[in-house]
Amino acid sequence: MPSVFETSPTAIPITFVTKSSWDQIAETLPPAQRQFAKASAFAGKPGGYLALPAPDGTIAQVLFGLDDEGAKSRDLFRPGALPGLLPPGTYRFVNTPHDARLAALAFVLGCYRFARYRKADRPDVRLVPPDGIDAAEIDRIADAAMLARDLINTPSNDMGPAELAAAAQSLASEFGASFACTIGEDLEKNFPLIHAVGMASSRAPRLIDIGWGDPDHPKVTLVGKGVCFDTGGLDLKPSSGMLIMKKDMGGAANVLALARMVMDAKLKVRLRVLIPAVENAVAGNAFRPLDIFTSRKGITVEIGNTDAEGRLVLADALALADEEKPDLLIDLGTLTGAARVALGPDLPPFYTNDETLAADVARCAVKENDPLWRMPLWPPYDAWLDSKTATITNAPSGGFAGSITCALFLQRFVEHAKSWLHVDIYGWTPSAKPARPEGGECQAARAIYKMLSERYA
């Protein structure tokens, strides 16, 4: 997307107001504007918007309400509502919002529109970069977030395994990265779990592999769940549960967004991106409950439920990544409804046994307004994965601690990586909020990018 930022000596001022600051700010306004605001009943409520007229009928300035400093729930992305409210033009912040960098990012993210299938004009607004912020960095993050949104919002008939691979190849080409794709007999032989999940679809499963950066730099490997549509397999989802399953490749979309940030910023890492891209379909050759497959790592896996397919495809990809002994191995996936029950759609859980990494991720999540919450890799629950006929089952009976047992399942396939991080994202905004329209969402990628940029700049 073209940059929203530009410099202009005639930019229209935006003044941020809170309920507690409104009276003081109102006293600084010219009498006519103060009276207009009073007549309009503007009071500085969060999200409140008012364009004040100049004597010649143009806009003199814009007032916009933010949460008070001590508010119980303060939305640092509230300025992201502005692009949908403002008339065409160039604007600048007169005073400092709660976080000028996040406000600028929210402003840019608020300009996003998904327009592949219907006209959706992007707001014709520009913003003068606030003093002290890196506009190029804001653009880098926003462009990556919009890539993730576009990929997730694209319906599955136009975003199958081949199309996801094409998107990954396009990104690799843009940054001079290597690209490879394992498919067919090679996939069946070397990645049995990925093949098993995708074999019932008419659209062939594959493993996408991108490489970038100096081989002498620390190895950072990203793995993203790329289930382009999930019917649930033979353990079929109900129609309500299947409705937005185009988003089940949200892990892959967010991994590609994160990779874009890393490569565009030229971080000092040897980056590898692995995406198992499949469609979990229903057909006569679909994998079945209680089938057993030998994974790439040699662990035999009994299928307790065909709708727990995401952990299967990630397992083979993680096993491959782990063989290279990366310094940091990160996987993202839209994996469990249990995570949503526990924490809702806006707060993905993350898992790691690396205390330093956990602290860094949690701190960066807060700093980037990209919320994450640490959950435990609780060892006593590991026994729940035991199977009577195989090494482990992909879906323990009972239904307790579903996100934790999924993380423990994946941990079985990570042995040599120096540090491992697993994030169970939702990848979707159910109802629109400032800077976050309803639909596909970039989750966890911004926080992880911040952590990586601190370590490997």
Disulfide bonds with the S-S distance in Angstrom:
none
